Amino acid sequence: MSKKVITNFCLLIFTGFIFLPEIAAYSAKKALKKENKFKPWAPMTAYRAAKINMKFWRYEASNEILMKTVKTFPEENWISDAYYKMAFCYEKSGKLRVAVNYYKFFIKKYPKHVWKDQAAKRATNIEANL
């Protein structure tokens, strides 16, 4: 009996893991609705959904969420990180020229950010290979 319970539990966890990006995208969609803009949970929910999609190599979906999140919640303290992640998603999606532009925008807008040097290296490497 306990083997069956453990097996079902593992199956449930595995199924949840498979659908996690879809669940996160749904959560982001809900968080980005106009009526939820001022709810305290909405900004971080949308941002986390983008990060979850990135972890599953869903860069285009992540970037779409990040774009909407940056426009909806421009005053959040993690917005600089979101811009870097957008550049990274463009890079991984194969949109290299757009990625370079976002990396350069990131460097210009956040010159003291911890990831500034990394962004500069990525932009330089992409430009060298275009």
Backbone atoms as SQL, in Angstrom:
CREATE TABLE atoms (id INTEGER PRIMARY KEY, chain TEXT, resi INTEGER, resn TEXT, atom TEXT, x REAL, y REAL, z REAL);
INSERT INTO atoms VALUES
  (1, 'A', 1, 'MET', 'N', 0.818, -1.192, 0.000),
  (2, 'A', 1, 'MET', 'CA', 0.000, 0.000, 0.000),
  (3, 'A', 1, 'MET', 'C', 0.864, 1.258, 0.000),
  (4, 'A', 2, 'SER', 'N', 1.931, 1.303, 0.806),
  (5, 'A', 2, 'SER', 'CA', 2.762, 2.496, 0.881),
  (6, 'A', 2, 'SER', 'C', 3.538, 2.719, -0.424),
  (7, 'A', 3, 'LYS', 'N', 3.881, 1.651, -1.146),
  (8, 'A', 3, 'LYS', 'CA', 4.543, 1.800, -2.435),
  (9, 'A', 3, 'LYS', 'C', 3.648, 2.542, -3.413),
  (10, 'A', 4, 'LYS', 'N', 2.379, 2.228, -3.379),
  (11, 'A', 4, 'LYS', 'CA', 1.414, 2.858, -4.266),
  (12, 'A', 4, 'LYS', 'C', 1.286, 4.352, -3.939),
  (13, 'A', 5, 'VAL', 'N', 1.265, 4.682, -2.666),
  (14, 'A', 5, 'VAL', 'CA', 1.161, 6.081, -2.240),
  (15, 'A', 5, 'VAL', 'C', 2.409, 6.850, -2.671),
  (16, 'A', 6, 'ILE', 'N', 3.559, 6.258, -2.458),
  (17, 'A', 6, 'ILE', 'CA', 4.817, 6.903, -2.837),
  (18, 'A', 6, 'ILE', 'C', 4.880, 7.084, -4.349),
  (19, 'A', 7, 'THR', 'N', 4.491, 6.078, -5.094),
  (20, 'A', 7, 'THR', 'CA', 4.485, 6.159, -6.550),
  (21, 'A', 7, 'THR', 'C', 3.554, 7.264, -7.027),
  (22, 'A', 8, 'ASN', 'N', 2.364, 7.324, -6.474),
  (23, 'A', 8, 'ASN', 'CA', 1.405, 8.364, -6.856),
  (24, 'A', 8, 'ASN', 'C', 1.913, 9.747, -6.493),
  (25, 'A', 9, 'PHE', 'N', 2.542, 9.864, -5.347),
  (26, 'A', 9, 'PHE', 'CA', 3.101, 11.135, -4.923),
  (27, 'A', 9, 'PHE', 'C', 4.197, 11.589, -5.890),
  (28, 'A', 10, 'CYS', 'N', 5.086, 10.673, -6.248),
  (29, 'A', 10, 'CYS', 'CA', 6.161, 10.994, -7.190),
  (30, 'A', 10, 'CYS', 'C', 5.595, 11.390, -8.552),
  (31, 'A', 11, 'LEU', 'N', 4.575, 10.695, -8.981),
  (32, 'A', 11, 'LEU', 'CA', 3.922, 11.017, -10.247),
  (33, 'A', 11, 'LEU', 'C', 3.294, 12.407, -10.196),
  (34, 'A', 12, 'LEU', 'N', 2.683, 12.738, -9.092),
  (35, 'A', 12, 'LEU', 'CA', 2.081, 14.051, -8.909),
  (36, 'A', 12, 'LEU', 'C', 3.147, 15.147, -8.961),
  (37, 'A', 13, 'ILE', 'N', 4.244, 14.941, -8.291),
  (38, 'A', 13, 'ILE', 'CA', 5.342, 15.916, -8.276),
  (39, 'A', 13, 'ILE', 'C', 5.905, 16.080, -9.683),
  (40, 'A', 14, 'PHE', 'N', 6.128, 14.973, -10.371),
  (41, 'A', 14, 'PHE', 'CA', 6.666, 15.006, -11.729),
  (42, 'A', 14, 'PHE', 'C', 5.717, 15.752, -12.670),
  (43, 'A', 15, 'THR', 'N', 4.442, 15.491, -12.563),
  (44, 'A', 15, 'THR', 'CA', 3.445, 16.156, -13.401),
  (45, 'A', 15, 'THR', 'C', 3.428, 17.661, -13.116),
  (46, 'A', 16, 'GLY', 'N', 3.483, 18.020, -11.861),
  (47, 'A', 16, 'GLY', 'CA', 3.529, 19.436, -11.497),
  (48, 'A', 16, 'GLY', 'C', 4.762, 20.119, -12.043),
  (49, 'A', 17, 'PHE', 'N', 5.877, 19.420, -12.022),
  (50, 'A', 17, 'PHE', 'CA', 7.127, 19.964, -12.535),
  (51, 'A', 17, 'PHE', 'C', 7.033, 20.205, -14.039),
  (52, 'A', 18, 'ILE', 'N', 6.404, 19.286, -14.748),
  (53, 'A', 18, 'ILE', 'CA', 6.259, 19.421, -16.197),
  (54, 'A', 18, 'ILE', 'C', 5.424, 20.650, -16.556),
  (55, 'A', 19, 'PHE', 'N', 4.366, 20.887, -15.807),
  (56, 'A', 19, 'PHE', 'CA', 3.461, 21.985, -16.112),
  (57, 'A', 19, 'PHE', 'C', 3.824, 23.298, -15.406),
  (58, 'A', 20, 'LEU', 'N', 4.925, 23.333, -14.700),
  (59, 'A', 20, 'LEU', 'CA', 5.314, 24.524, -13.962),
  (60, 'A', 20, 'LEU', 'C', 5.435, 25.769, -14.850),
  (61, 'A', 21, 'PRO', 'N', 6.070, 25.700, -16.021),
  (62, 'A', 21, 'PRO', 'CA', 6.138, 26.910, -16.852),
  (63, 'A', 21, 'PRO', 'C', 4.757, 27.422, -17.270),
  (64, 'A', 22, 'GLU', 'N', 3.845, 26.502, -17.564),
  (65, 'A', 22, 'GLU', 'CA', 2.493, 26.907, -17.947),
  (66, 'A', 22, 'GLU', 'C', 1.757, 27.545, -16.772),
  (67, 'A', 23, 'ILE', 'N', 1.940, 26.968, -15.609),
  (68, 'A', 23, 'ILE', 'CA', 1.319, 27.519, -14.397),
  (69, 'A', 23, 'ILE', 'C', 1.890, 28.912, -14.121),
  (70, 'A', 24, 'ALA', 'N', 3.197, 29.047, -14.284),
  (71, 'A', 24, 'ALA', 'CA', 3.839, 30.343, -14.058),
  (72, 'A', 24, 'ALA', 'C', 3.346, 31.377, -15.065),
  (73, 'A', 25, 'ALA', 'N', 3.215, 30.988, -16.324),
  (74, 'A', 25, 'ALA', 'CA', 2.718, 31.919, -17.347),
  (75, 'A', 25, 'ALA', 'C', 1.294, 32.361, -17.029),
  (76, 'A', 26, 'TYR', 'N', 0.487, 31.440, -16.572),
  (77, 'A', 26, 'TYR', 'CA', -0.883, 31.774, -16.177),
  (78, 'A', 26, 'TYR', 'C', -0.873, 32.760, -15.005),
  (79, 'A', 27, 'SER', 'N', -0.005, 32.521, -14.044),
  (80, 'A', 27, 'SER', 'CA', 0.109, 33.413, -12.888),
  (81, 'A', 27, 'SER', 'C', 0.542, 34.811, -13.316),
  (82, 'A', 28, 'ALA', 'N', 1.480, 34.872, -14.249),
  (83, 'A', 28, 'ALA', 'CA', 1.948, 36.169, -14.754),
  (84, 'A', 28, 'ALA', 'C', 0.822, 36.903, -15.459),
  (85, 'A', 29, 'LYS', 'N', 0.074, 36.172, -16.258),
  (86, 'A', 29, 'LYS', 'CA', -1.045, 36.781, -16.976),
  (87, 'A', 29, 'LYS', 'C', -2.044, 37.391, -15.994),
  (88, 'A', 30, 'LYS', 'N', -2.305, 36.683, -14.936),
  (89, 'A', 30, 'LYS', 'CA', -3.217, 37.179, -13.910),
  (90, 'A', 30, 'LYS', 'C', -2.615, 38.398, -13.198),
  (91, 'A', 31, 'ALA', 'N', -1.331, 38.337, -12.877),
  (92, 'A', 31, 'ALA', 'CA', -0.670, 39.439, -12.167),
  (93, 'A', 31, 'ALA', 'C', -0.598, 40.700, -13.014),
  (94, 'A', 32, 'LEU', 'N', -0.531, 40.545, -14.328),
  (95, 'A', 32, 'LEU', 'CA', -0.378, 41.698, -15.212),
  (96, 'A', 32, 'LEU', 'C', -1.703, 42.328, -15.633),
  (97, 'A', 33, 'LYS', 'N', -2.806, 41.804, -15.143),
  (98, 'A', 33, 'LYS', 'CA', -4.102, 42.414, -15.450),
  (99, 'A', 33, 'LYS', 'C', -4.197, 43.778, -14.787),
  (100, 'A', 34, 'LYS', 'N', -4.928, 44.691, -15.430),
  (101, 'A', 34, 'LYS', 'CA', -5.046, 46.060, -14.918),
  (102, 'A', 34, 'LYS', 'C', -5.578, 46.107, -13.497),
  (103, 'A', 35, 'GLU', 'N', -6.550, 45.267, -13.203),
  (104, 'A', 35, 'GLU', 'CA', -7.148, 45.319, -11.867),
  (105, 'A', 35, 'GLU', 'C', -6.209, 44.816, -10.770),
  (106, 'A', 36, 'ASN', 'N', -5.136, 44.151, -11.150),
  (107, 'A', 36, 'ASN', 'CA', -4.186, 43.636, -10.156),
  (108, 'A', 36, 'ASN', 'C', -2.904, 44.460, -10.062),
  (109, 'A', 37, 'LYS', 'N', -2.816, 45.517, -10.843),
  (110, 'A', 37, 'LYS', 'CA', -1.579, 46.307, -10.913),
  (111, 'A', 37, 'LYS', 'C', -1.091, 46.800, -9.553),
  (112, 'A', 38, 'PHE', 'N', -1.998, 47.142, -8.682),
  (113, 'A', 38, 'PHE', 'CA', -1.603, 47.704, -7.393),
  (114, 'A', 38, 'PHE', 'C', -1.669, 46.695, -6.251),
  (115, 'A', 39, 'LYS', 'N', -1.864, 45.451, -6.576),
  (116, 'A', 39, 'LYS', 'CA', -1.857, 44.412, -5.548),
  (117, 'A', 39, 'LYS', 'C', -0.398, 44.119, -5.185),
  (118, 'A', 40, 'PRO', 'N', -0.101, 43.940, -3.920),
  (119, 'A', 40, 'PRO', 'CA', 1.308, 43.755, -3.514),
  (120, 'A', 40, 'PRO', 'C', 1.962, 42.488, -4.057),
  (121, 'A', 41, 'TRP', 'N', 1.201, 41.477, -4.376),
  (122, 'A', 41, 'TRP', 'CA', 1.754, 40.214, -4.858),
  (123, 'A', 41, 'TRP', 'C', 2.035, 40.221, -6.356),
  (124, 'A', 42, 'ALA', 'N', 1.432, 41.141, -7.086),
  (125, 'A', 42, 'ALA', 'CA', 1.472, 41.095, -8.550),
  (126, 'A', 42, 'ALA', 'C', 2.868, 41.267, -9.161),
  (127, 'A', 43, 'PRO', 'N', 3.650, 42.276, -8.779),
  (128, 'A', 43, 'PRO', 'CA', 4.951, 42.456, -9.443),
  (129, 'A', 43, 'PRO', 'C', 5.878, 41.248, -9.314),
  (130, 'A', 44, 'MET', 'N', 6.028, 40.746, -8.112),
  (131, 'A', 44, 'MET', 'CA', 6.950, 39.629, -7.907),
  (132, 'A', 44, 'MET', 'C', 6.412, 38.343, -8.545),
  (133, 'A', 45, 'THR', 'N', 5.118, 38.184, -8.590),
  (134, 'A', 45, 'THR', 'CA', 4.541, 37.004, -9.238),
  (135, 'A', 45, 'THR', 'C', 4.902, 36.987, -10.718),
  (136, 'A', 46, 'ALA', 'N', 4.750, 38.123, -11.373),
  (137, 'A', 46, 'ALA', 'CA', 5.082, 38.200, -12.801),
  (138, 'A', 46, 'ALA', 'C', 6.580, 37.980, -13.026),
  (139, 'A', 47, 'TYR', 'N', 7.395, 38.603, -12.190),
  (140, 'A', 47, 'TYR', 'CA', 8.847, 38.470, -12.348),
  (141, 'A', 47, 'TYR', 'C', 9.298, 37.023, -12.120),
  (142, 'A', 48, 'ARG', 'N', 8.761, 36.392, -11.103),
  (143, 'A', 48, 'ARG', 'CA', 9.121, 34.993, -10.838),
  (144, 'A', 48, 'ARG', 'C', 8.669, 34.078, -11.970),
  (145, 'A', 49, 'ALA', 'N', 7.524, 34.379, -12.556),
  (146, 'A', 49, 'ALA', 'CA', 7.039, 33.570, -13.680),
  (147, 'A', 49, 'ALA', 'C', 8.024, 33.635, -14.843),
  (148, 'A', 50, 'ALA', 'N', 8.564, 34.811, -15.100),
  (149, 'A', 50, 'ALA', 'CA', 9.558, 34.956, -16.166),
  (150, 'A', 50, 'ALA', 'C', 10.815, 34.152, -15.841),
  (151, 'A', 51, 'LYS', 'N', 11.257, 34.217, -14.585),
  (152, 'A', 51, 'LYS', 'CA', 12.455, 33.472, -14.187),
  (153, 'A', 51, 'LYS', 'C', 12.235, 31.961, -14.280),
  (154, 'A', 52, 'ILE', 'N', 11.050, 31.511, -13.932),
  (155, 'A', 52, 'ILE', 'CA', 10.740, 30.074, -14.050),
  (156, 'A', 52, 'ILE', 'C', 10.808, 29.648, -15.508),
  (157, 'A', 53, 'ASN', 'N', 10.235, 30.443, -16.394),
  (158, 'A', 53, 'ASN', 'CA', 10.281, 30.105, -17.811),
  (159, 'A', 53, 'ASN', 'C', 11.707, 30.095, -18.333),
  (160, 'A', 54, 'MET', 'N', 12.553, 30.979, -17.819),
  (161, 'A', 54, 'MET', 'CA', 13.959, 30.973, -18.219),
  (162, 'A', 54, 'MET', 'C', 14.634, 29.661, -17.806),
  (163, 'A', 55, 'LYS', 'N', 14.325, 29.186, -16.619),
  (164, 'A', 55, 'LYS', 'CA', 14.942, 27.952, -16.130),
  (165, 'A', 55, 'LYS', 'C', 14.548, 26.738, -16.975),
  (166, 'A', 56, 'PHE', 'N', 13.432, 26.840, -17.667),
  (167, 'A', 56, 'PHE', 'CA', 12.977, 25.763, -18.536),
  (168, 'A', 56, 'PHE', 'C', 13.327, 26.047, -19.997),
  (169, 'A', 57, 'TRP', 'N', 14.242, 26.968, -20.244),
  (170, 'A', 57, 'TRP', 'CA', 14.725, 27.336, -21.575),
  (171, 'A', 57, 'TRP', 'C', 13.617, 27.877, -22.479),
  (172, 'A', 58, 'ARG', 'N', 12.623, 28.469, -21.884),
  (173, 'A', 58, 'ARG', 'CA', 11.533, 29.073, -22.651),
  (174, 'A', 58, 'ARG', 'C', 11.788, 30.577, -22.705),
  (175, 'A', 59, 'TYR', 'N', 12.804, 30.939, -23.490),
  (176, 'A', 59, 'TYR', 'CA', 13.294, 32.311, -23.490),
  (177, 'A', 59, 'TYR', 'C', 12.312, 33.296, -24.121),
  (178, 'A', 60, 'GLU', 'N', 11.640, 32.894, -25.162),
  (179, 'A', 60, 'GLU', 'CA', 10.686, 33.812, -25.787),
  (180, 'A', 60, 'GLU', 'C', 9.500, 34.080, -24.871),
  (181, 'A', 61, 'ALA', 'N', 8.997, 33.044, -24.232),
  (182, 'A', 61, 'ALA', 'CA', 7.892, 33.229, -23.284),
  (183, 'A', 61, 'ALA', 'C', 8.342, 34.084, -22.110),
  (184, 'A', 62, 'SER', 'N', 9.527, 33.828, -21.629),
  (185, 'A', 62, 'SER', 'CA', 10.070, 34.606, -20.518),
  (186, 'A', 62, 'SER', 'C', 10.215, 36.070, -20.904),
  (187, 'A', 63, 'ASN', 'N', 10.722, 36.304, -22.098),
  (188, 'A', 63, 'ASN', 'CA', 10.926, 37.675, -22.539),
  (189, 'A', 63, 'ASN', 'C', 9.603, 38.424, -22.694),
  (190, 'A', 64, 'GLU', 'N', 8.602, 37.738, -23.171),
  (191, 'A', 64, 'GLU', 'CA', 7.282, 38.358, -23.302),
  (192, 'A', 64, 'GLU', 'C', 6.759, 38.789, -21.931),
  (193, 'A', 65, 'ILE', 'N', 6.917, 37.921, -20.951),
  (194, 'A', 65, 'ILE', 'CA', 6.487, 38.247, -19.589),
  (195, 'A', 65, 'ILE', 'C', 7.316, 39.405, -19.032),
  (196, 'A', 66, 'LEU', 'N', 8.626, 39.363, -19.248),
  (197, 'A', 66, 'LEU', 'CA', 9.494, 40.428, -18.744),
  (198, 'A', 66, 'LEU', 'C', 9.151, 41.781, -19.361),
  (199, 'A', 67, 'MET', 'N', 8.882, 41.805, -20.659),
  (200, 'A', 67, 'MET', 'CA', 8.529, 43.068, -21.328),
  (201, 'A', 67, 'MET', 'C', 7.290, 43.683, -20.695),
  (202, 'A', 68, 'LYS', 'N', 6.279, 42.868, -20.498),
  (203, 'A', 68, 'LYS', 'CA', 5.037, 43.361, -19.903),
  (204, 'A', 68, 'LYS', 'C', 5.250, 43.754, -18.442),
  (205, 'A', 69, 'THR', 'N', 6.073, 43.009, -17.750),
  (206, 'A', 69, 'THR', 'CA', 6.345, 43.289, -16.336),
  (207, 'A', 69, 'THR', 'C', 7.075, 44.619, -16.168),
  (208, 'A', 70, 'VAL', 'N', 8.062, 44.869, -17.008),
  (209, 'A', 70, 'VAL', 'CA', 8.831, 46.118, -16.944),
  (210, 'A', 70, 'VAL', 'C', 7.925, 47.320, -17.235),
  (211, 'A', 71, 'LYS', 'N', 7.017, 47.146, -18.196),
  (212, 'A', 71, 'LYS', 'CA', 6.098, 48.243, -18.521),
  (213, 'A', 71, 'LYS', 'C', 5.070, 48.464, -17.415),
  (214, 'A', 72, 'THR', 'N', 4.630, 47.395, -16.799),
  (215, 'A', 72, 'THR', 'CA', 3.573, 47.485, -15.788),
  (216, 'A', 72, 'THR', 'C', 4.104, 47.936, -14.432),
  (217, 'A', 73, 'PHE', 'N', 5.308, 47.482, -14.082),
  (218, 'A', 73, 'PHE', 'CA', 5.867, 47.771, -12.758),
  (219, 'A', 73, 'PHE', 'C', 7.255, 48.402, -12.868),
  (220, 'A', 74, 'PRO', 'N', 7.372, 49.590, -13.461),
  (221, 'A', 74, 'PRO', 'CA', 8.703, 50.169, -13.714),
  (222, 'A', 74, 'PRO', 'C', 9.454, 50.637, -12.467),
  (223, 'A', 75, 'GLU', 'N', 8.790, 50.738, -11.349),
  (224, 'A', 75, 'GLU', 'CA', 9.428, 51.267, -10.145),
  (225, 'A', 75, 'GLU', 'C', 9.965, 50.199, -9.199),
  (226, 'A', 76, 'GLU', 'N', 9.846, 48.949, -9.553),
  (227, 'A', 76, 'GLU', 'CA', 10.309, 47.875, -8.663),
  (228, 'A', 76, 'GLU', 'C', 11.833, 47.884, -8.561),
  (229, 'A', 77, 'ASN', 'N', 12.351, 47.457, -7.425),
  (230, 'A', 77, 'ASN', 'CA', 13.804, 47.501, -7.196),
  (231, 'A', 77, 'ASN', 'C', 14.576, 46.457, -8.003),
  (232, 'A', 78, 'TRP', 'N', 13.904, 45.486, -8.593),
  (233, 'A', 78, 'TRP', 'CA', 14.573, 44.453, -9.390),
  (234, 'A', 78, 'TRP', 'C', 14.443, 44.707, -10.895),
  (235, 'A', 79, 'ILE', 'N', 13.970, 45.873, -11.276),
  (236, 'A', 79, 'ILE', 'CA', 13.770, 46.179, -12.698),
  (237, 'A', 79, 'ILE', 'C', 15.084, 46.106, -13.469),
  (238, 'A', 80, 'SER', 'N', 16.174, 46.532, -12.852),
  (239, 'A', 80, 'SER', 'CA', 17.472, 46.455, -13.543),
  (240, 'A', 80, 'SER', 'C', 17.803, 45.005, -13.889),
  (241, 'A', 81, 'ASP', 'N', 17.538, 44.096, -12.971),
  (242, 'A', 81, 'ASP', 'CA', 17.779, 42.672, -13.239),
  (243, 'A', 81, 'ASP', 'C', 16.895, 42.186, -14.382),
  (244, 'A', 82, 'ALA', 'N', 15.670, 42.681, -14.426),
  (245, 'A', 82, 'ALA', 'CA', 14.738, 42.283, -15.479),
  (246, 'A', 82, 'ALA', 'C', 15.251, 42.715, -16.854),
  (247, 'A', 83, 'TYR', 'N', 15.832, 43.912, -16.943),
  (248, 'A', 83, 'TYR', 'CA', 16.386, 44.362, -18.229),
  (249, 'A', 83, 'TYR', 'C', 17.550, 43.476, -18.667),
  (250, 'A', 84, 'TYR', 'N', 18.396, 43.099, -17.728),
  (251, 'A', 84, 'TYR', 'CA', 19.498, 42.196, -18.070),
  (252, 'A', 84, 'TYR', 'C', 18.952, 40.854, -18.556),
  (253, 'A', 85, 'LYS', 'N', 17.957, 40.339, -17.861),
  (254, 'A', 85, 'LYS', 'CA', 17.369, 39.060, -18.247),
  (255, 'A', 85, 'LYS', 'C', 16.696, 39.144, -19.612),
  (256, 'A', 86, 'MET', 'N', 16.131, 40.299, -19.940),
  (257, 'A', 86, 'MET', 'CA', 15.538, 40.468, -21.266),
  (258, 'A', 86, 'MET', 'C', 16.615, 40.367, -22.344),
  (259, 'A', 87, 'ALA', 'N', 17.741, 41.023, -22.118),
  (260, 'A', 87, 'ALA', 'CA', 18.850, 40.946, -23.075),
  (261, 'A', 87, 'ALA', 'C', 19.321, 39.497, -23.216),
  (262, 'A', 88, 'PHE', 'N', 19.438, 38.822, -22.100),
  (263, 'A', 88, 'PHE', 'CA', 19.872, 37.421, -22.111),
  (264, 'A', 88, 'PHE', 'C', 18.879, 36.545, -22.884),
  (265, 'A', 89, 'CYS', 'N', 17.605, 36.774, -22.663),
  (266, 'A', 89, 'CYS', 'CA', 16.574, 35.992, -23.376),
  (267, 'A', 89, 'CYS', 'C', 16.630, 36.245, -24.885),
  (268, 'A', 90, 'TYR', 'N', 16.838, 37.501, -25.269),
  (269, 'A', 90, 'TYR', 'CA', 16.982, 37.791, -26.696),
  (270, 'A', 90, 'TYR', 'C', 18.195, 37.066, -27.260),
  (271, 'A', 91, 'GLU', 'N', 19.270, 37.077, -26.509),
  (272, 'A', 91, 'GLU', 'CA', 20.477, 36.384, -26.951),
  (273, 'A', 91, 'GLU', 'C', 20.207, 34.895, -27.147),
  (274, 'A', 92, 'LYS', 'N', 19.592, 34.266, -26.166),
  (275, 'A', 92, 'LYS', 'CA', 19.338, 32.828, -26.241),
  (276, 'A', 92, 'LYS', 'C', 18.276, 32.478, -27.284),
  (277, 'A', 93, 'SER', 'N', 17.432, 33.443, -27.632),
  (278, 'A', 93, 'SER', 'CA', 16.405, 33.224, -28.655),
  (279, 'A', 93, 'SER', 'C', 16.961, 33.422, -30.062),
  (280, 'A', 94, 'GLY', 'N', 18.216, 33.862, -30.146),
  (281, 'A', 94, 'GLY', 'CA', 18.835, 34.060, -31.451),
  (282, 'A', 94, 'GLY', 'C', 18.630, 35.450, -32.029),
  (283, 'A', 95, 'LYS', 'N', 18.039, 36.341, -31.271),
  (284, 'A', 95, 'LYS', 'CA', 17.824, 37.721, -31.725),
  (285, 'A', 95, 'LYS', 'C', 18.999, 38.554, -31.220),
  (286, 'A', 96, 'LEU', 'N', 20.142, 38.346, -31.870),
  (287, 'A', 96, 'LEU', 'CA', 21.407, 38.851, -31.350),
  (288, 'A', 96, 'LEU', 'C', 21.535, 40.369, -31.412),
  (289, 'A', 97, 'ARG', 'N', 21.095, 40.977, -32.484),
  (290, 'A', 97, 'ARG', 'CA', 21.190, 42.441, -32.580),
  (291, 'A', 97, 'ARG', 'C', 20.327, 43.116, -31.508),
  (292, 'A', 98, 'VAL', 'N', 19.153, 42.578, -31.281),
  (293, 'A', 98, 'VAL', 'CA', 18.276, 43.116, -30.243),
  (294, 'A', 98, 'VAL', 'C', 18.928, 42.905, -28.866),
  (295, 'A', 99, 'ALA', 'N', 19.542, 41.742, -28.678),
  (296, 'A', 99, 'ALA', 'CA', 20.221, 41.451, -27.411),
  (297, 'A', 99, 'ALA', 'C', 21.326, 42.473, -27.141),
  (298, 'A', 100, 'VAL', 'N', 22.124, 42.777, -28.161),
  (299, 'A', 100, 'VAL', 'CA', 23.202, 43.763, -28.003),
  (300, 'A', 100, 'VAL', 'C', 22.619, 45.114, -27.602),
  (301, 'A', 101, 'ASN', 'N', 21.536, 45.505, -28.259),
  (302, 'A', 101, 'ASN', 'CA', 20.903, 46.787, -27.919),
  (303, 'A', 101, 'ASN', 'C', 20.419, 46.802, -26.480),
  (304, 'A', 102, 'TYR', 'N', 19.850, 45.707, -26.011),
  (305, 'A', 102, 'TYR', 'CA', 19.385, 45.645, -24.626),
  (306, 'A', 102, 'TYR', 'C', 20.546, 45.617, -23.635),
  (307, 'A', 103, 'TYR', 'N', 21.617, 44.901, -23.984),
  (308, 'A', 103, 'TYR', 'CA', 22.787, 44.913, -23.103),
  (309, 'A', 103, 'TYR', 'C', 23.350, 46.329, -22.988),
  (310, 'A', 104, 'LYS', 'N', 23.443, 47.029, -24.121),
  (311, 'A', 104, 'LYS', 'CA', 23.972, 48.396, -24.103),
  (312, 'A', 104, 'LYS', 'C', 23.043, 49.331, -23.331),
  (313, 'A', 105, 'PHE', 'N', 21.748, 49.152, -23.512),
  (314, 'A', 105, 'PHE', 'CA', 20.781, 49.947, -22.752),
  (315, 'A', 105, 'PHE', 'C', 20.951, 49.699, -21.265),
  (316, 'A', 106, 'PHE', 'N', 21.109, 48.439, -20.901),
  (317, 'A', 106, 'PHE', 'CA', 21.307, 48.061, -19.500),
  (318, 'A', 106, 'PHE', 'C', 22.547, 48.733, -18.927),
  (319, 'A', 107, 'ILE', 'N', 23.645, 48.677, -19.667),
  (320, 'A', 107, 'ILE', 'CA', 24.906, 49.272, -19.207),
  (321, 'A', 107, 'ILE', 'C', 24.758, 50.783, -19.032),
  (322, 'A', 108, 'LYS', 'N', 24.089, 51.425, -19.986),
  (323, 'A', 108, 'LYS', 'CA', 23.909, 52.877, -19.919),
  (324, 'A', 108, 'LYS', 'C', 22.978, 53.290, -18.777),
  (325, 'A', 109, 'LYS', 'N', 21.897, 52.544, -18.599),
  (326, 'A', 109, 'LYS', 'CA', 20.906, 52.908, -17.588),
  (327, 'A', 109, 'LYS', 'C', 21.362, 52.540, -16.173),
  (328, 'A', 110, 'TYR', 'N', 22.131, 51.454, -16.050),
  (329, 'A', 110, 'TYR', 'CA', 22.563, 50.982, -14.725),
  (330, 'A', 110, 'TYR', 'C', 24.089, 50.811, -14.703),
  (331, 'A', 111, 'PRO', 'N', 24.837, 51.912, -14.776),
  (332, 'A', 111, 'PRO', 'CA', 26.304, 51.811, -14.881),
  (333, 'A', 111, 'PRO', 'C', 26.999, 51.251, -13.644),
  (334, 'A', 112, 'LYS', 'N', 26.311, 51.202, -12.518),
  (335, 'A', 112, 'LYS', 'CA', 26.935, 50.686, -11.298),
  (336, 'A', 112, 'LYS', 'C', 26.396, 49.314, -10.905),
  (337, 'A', 113, 'HIS', 'N', 25.630, 48.712, -11.771),
  (338, 'A', 113, 'HIS', 'CA', 25.033, 47.407, -11.460),
  (339, 'A', 113, 'HIS', 'C', 26.115, 46.320, -11.420),
  (340, 'A', 114, 'VAL', 'N', 25.910, 45.357, -10.599),
  (341, 'A', 114, 'VAL', 'CA', 26.855, 44.247, -10.432),
  (342, 'A', 114, 'VAL', 'C', 27.076, 43.499, -11.751),
  (343, 'A', 115, 'TRP', 'N', 26.067, 43.418, -12.573),
  (344, 'A', 115, 'TRP', 'CA', 26.154, 42.657, -13.828),
  (345, 'A', 115, 'TRP', 'C', 26.612, 43.501, -15.014),
  (346, 'A', 116, 'LYS', 'N', 27.016, 44.747, -14.771),
  (347, 'A', 116, 'LYS', 'CA', 27.416, 45.645, -15.859),
  (348, 'A', 116, 'LYS', 'C', 28.558, 45.057, -16.681),
  (349, 'A', 117, 'ASP', 'N', 29.600, 44.562, -16.021),
  (350, 'A', 117, 'ASP', 'CA', 30.744, 43.999, -16.738),
  (351, 'A', 117, 'ASP', 'C', 30.345, 42.758, -17.531),
  (352, 'A', 118, 'GLN', 'N', 29.507, 41.938, -16.949),
  (353, 'A', 118, 'GLN', 'CA', 29.033, 40.742, -17.646),
  (354, 'A', 118, 'GLN', 'C', 28.237, 41.127, -18.892),
  (355, 'A', 119, 'ALA', 'N', 27.405, 42.136, -18.766),
  (356, 'A', 119, 'ALA', 'CA', 26.615, 42.612, -19.907),
  (357, 'A', 119, 'ALA', 'C', 27.529, 43.139, -21.007),
  (358, 'A', 120, 'ALA', 'N', 28.567, 43.878, -20.621),
  (359, 'A', 120, 'ALA', 'CA', 29.510, 44.413, -21.601),
  (360, 'A', 120, 'ALA', 'C', 30.238, 43.287, -22.330),
  (361, 'A', 121, 'LYS', 'N', 30.650, 42.268, -21.595),
  (362, 'A', 121, 'LYS', 'CA', 31.328, 41.119, -22.218),
  (363, 'A', 121, 'LYS', 'C', 30.412, 40.398, -23.194),
  (364, 'A', 122, 'ARG', 'N', 29.170, 40.190, -22.791),
  (365, 'A', 122, 'ARG', 'CA', 28.226, 39.484, -23.654),
  (366, 'A', 122, 'ARG', 'C', 27.971, 40.283, -24.933),
  (367, 'A', 123, 'ALA', 'N', 27.784, 41.591, -24.772),
  (368, 'A', 123, 'ALA', 'CA', 27.538, 42.451, -25.945),
  (369, 'A', 123, 'ALA', 'C', 28.736, 42.429, -26.875),
  (370, 'A', 124, 'THR', 'N', 29.927, 42.537, -26.323),
  (371, 'A', 124, 'THR', 'CA', 31.155, 42.535, -27.136),
  (372, 'A', 124, 'THR', 'C', 31.311, 41.200, -27.864),
  (373, 'A', 125, 'ASN', 'N', 31.072, 40.098, -27.181),
  (374, 'A', 125, 'ASN', 'CA', 31.191, 38.778, -27.816),
  (375, 'A', 125, 'ASN', 'C', 30.175, 38.607, -28.935),
  (376, 'A', 126, 'ILE', 'N', 28.964, 39.063, -28.714),
  (377, 'A', 126, 'ILE', 'CA', 27.938, 38.935, -29.749),
  (378, 'A', 126, 'ILE', 'C', 28.320, 39.764, -30.961),
  (379, 'A', 127, 'GLU', 'N', 28.733, 41.015, -30.727),
  (380, 'A', 127, 'GLU', 'CA', 29.102, 41.902, -31.847),
  (381, 'A', 127, 'GLU', 'C', 30.283, 41.340, -32.628),
  (382, 'A', 128, 'ALA', 'N', 31.218, 40.715, -31.955),
  (383, 'A', 128, 'ALA', 'CA', 32.389, 40.138, -32.630),
  (384, 'A', 128, 'ALA', 'C', 31.996, 38.976, -33.536),
  (385, 'A', 129, 'ASN', 'N', 30.884, 38.325, -33.222),
  (386, 'A', 129, 'ASN', 'CA', 30.462, 37.155, -33.998),
  (387, 'A', 129, 'ASN', 'C', 29.317, 37.434, -34.966),
  (388, 'A', 130, 'LEU', 'N', 28.894, 38.675, -35.065),
  (389, 'A', 130, 'LEU', 'CA', 27.811, 39.001, -36.012),
  (390, 'A', 130, 'LEU', 'C', 28.333, 39.098, -37.426);
